[in-house]
Amino acid sequence: MEIETLERPASLKVWHAGAARFLSRHPVQFASLREAIAAAAAVLAHPDRQPWIVTADGDLLPPNWISGSLKRAVPAGAGSREARCSS
């Protein structure tokens, strides 16, 4: 994905994992894909919710893509106290 794509608008829609628990809320609009990914990261903390992002180009980014991009953006251990103190 190109860097300029991360700066373009995107929307986030959250679905419940169980089909019986549909969220009828409209997608939330964000000024940038970066902001939408950050919001989706918070949603991923809830195992019963699935964030989906639609980019300005119309690309649909599913929960597994969002989760994978977060793992690539933050190397393992980077969030630990030891990693922060050793920098």
Backbone hydrogen bonds in HBPLUS format (Angstrom, degrees):
<---DONOR---> <-ACCEPTOR-->    atom                        ^
c    i                          cat <-CA-CA->   ^        H-A-AA   ^      H-
h    n   atom  resd res      DA  || num        DHA   H-A  angle D-A-AA Bond
n    s   type  num  typ     dist DA aas  dist angle  dist       angle   num
A0005-THR N   A0002-GLU O   3.04 MM   3  5.38 135.1  2.25 105.2 117.2     1
A0006-LEU N   A0003-ILE O   2.99 MM   3  5.38 132.0  2.22 107.8 119.9     2
A0007-GLU N   A0004-GLU O   3.15 MM   3  5.29 145.8  2.27 100.7 110.5     3
A0008-ARG N   A0005-THR O   3.23 MM   3  5.33 162.2  2.26 105.7 111.2     4
A0033-LEU N   A0006-LEU O   3.10 MM  27  4.71 119.4  2.48 112.8 127.2     5
A0034-ARG N   A0006-LEU O   3.12 MM  28  5.39 153.6  2.20 150.5 142.3     6
A0033-LEU N   A0008-ARG O   2.84 MM  25  5.98 112.6  2.30 152.2 163.2     7
A0010-ALA N   A0030-PHE O   3.22 MM  20  5.41 158.0  2.28 134.5 139.6     8
A0030-PHE N   A0010-ALA O   2.78 MM  20  5.41 156.4  1.84 174.5 176.3     9
A0011-SER N   A0054-VAL O   2.92 MM  43  5.29 158.0  1.97 147.1 154.4    10
A0054-VAL N   A0011-SER O   2.92 MM  43  5.29 156.6  1.98 143.8 151.2    11
A0012-LEU N   A0028-VAL O   2.85 MM  16  5.18 153.3  1.92 142.9 151.4    12
A0028-VAL N   A0012-LEU O   2.83 MM  16  5.18 158.7  1.87 150.7 149.2    13
A0013-LYS N   A0052-TRP O   2.85 MM  39  5.26 166.6  1.87 159.6 164.2    14
A0052-TRP N   A0013-LYS O   2.82 MM  39  5.26 153.2  1.89 155.9 164.9    15
A0015-TRP N   A0050-GLN O   2.93 MM  35  5.09 167.9  1.94 138.6 142.0    16
A0050-GLN N   A0015-TRP O   2.60 MM  35  5.09 158.9  1.64 160.7 165.0    17
A0017-ALA N   A0048-ASP O   2.77 MM  31  5.03 157.9  1.82 126.8 130.2    18
A0021-ARG N   A0018-GLY O   2.97 MM   3  5.61 164.4  2.00 121.7 126.9    19
A0036-ALA N   A0032-SER O   3.18 MM   4  6.55 156.1  2.24 144.8 151.4    20
A0037-ILE N   A0033-LEU O   2.87 MM   4  6.10 157.0  1.92 155.2 160.9    21
A0038-ALA N   A0034-ARG O   3.00 MM   4  6.27 156.0  2.06 147.2 153.7    22
A0039-ALA N   A0035-GLU O   3.00 MM   4  6.25 158.1  2.05 148.8 154.3    23
A0040-ALA N   A0036-ALA O   2.89 MM   4  6.07 153.0  1.96 144.5 152.7    24
A0041-ALA N   A0037-ILE O   2.93 MM   4  6.16 141.2  2.08 144.0 154.0    25
A0043-VAL N   A0039-ALA O   3.26 MM   4  6.64 149.1  2.36 141.9 150.4    26
A0044-LEU N   A0040-ALA O   2.92 MM   4  6.21 149.6  2.01 150.1 158.2    27
A0045-ALA N   A0042-ALA O   3.25 MM   3  5.47 151.2  2.34 101.1 109.4    28
A0046-HIS N   A0043-VAL O   2.97 MM   3  5.72 166.9  1.99 122.9 127.3    29
A0049-ARG N   A0046-HIS O   3.04 MM   3  5.65 163.3  2.07 128.9 129.2    30
A0053-ILE N   A0061-LEU O   3.04 MM   8  4.99 166.7  2.06 141.6 145.2    31
A0061-LEU N   A0053-ILE O   2.72 MM   8  4.99 172.3  1.73 156.6 159.4    32
A0055-THR N   A0059-ASP O   2.91 MM   4  5.21 159.3  1.95 148.2 154.4    33
A0058-GLY N   A0055-THR O   2.91 MM   3  5.14 160.4  1.95 110.0 115.9    34
A0065-TRP N   A0062-PRO O   3.04 MM   3  5.42 127.0  2.33 109.2 122.5    35
A0066-ILE N   A0062-PRO O   3.10 MM   4  6.43 162.1  2.13 157.3 162.7    36
A0067-SER N   A0063-PRO O   2.88 MM   4  6.08 168.8  1.90 155.3 158.1    37
A0068-GLY N   A0064-ASN O   3.02 MM   4  6.04 158.5  2.07 137.3 143.5    38
A0069-SER N   A0065-TRP O   2.88 MM   4  6.07 153.4  1.95 149.3 156.5    39
A0070-LEU N   A0066-ILE O   3.04 MM   4  6.28 147.8  2.14 147.7 156.3    40
A0071-LYS N   A0067-SER O   3.08 MM   4  6.37 152.2  2.16 146.0 153.4    41
A0072-ARG N   A0068-GLY O   3.05 MM   4  6.30 148.8  2.15 143.8 151.9    42
A0073-ALA N   A0069-SER O   3.00 MM   4  6.10 144.3  2.13 137.8 147.3    43
A0074-VAL N   A0070-LEU O   3.09 MM   4  6.22 147.0  2.20 146.5 153.2    44
A0078-ALA N   A0075-PRO O   2.94 MM   3  5.46 162.5  1.97 139.1 141.5    45
A0080-SER N   A0077-GLY O   3.11 MM   3  5.24 157.0  2.16 105.3 112.5    46
A0084-ARG N   A0080-SER O   3.11 MM   4  6.44 156.4  2.17 150.9 157.4    47
A0085-CYS N   A0081-ARG O   2.92 MM   4  6.11 155.7  1.98 152.8 159.4    48
A0086-SER N   A0082-GLU O   3.02 MM   4  6.09 139.2  2.19 143.1 152.9    49
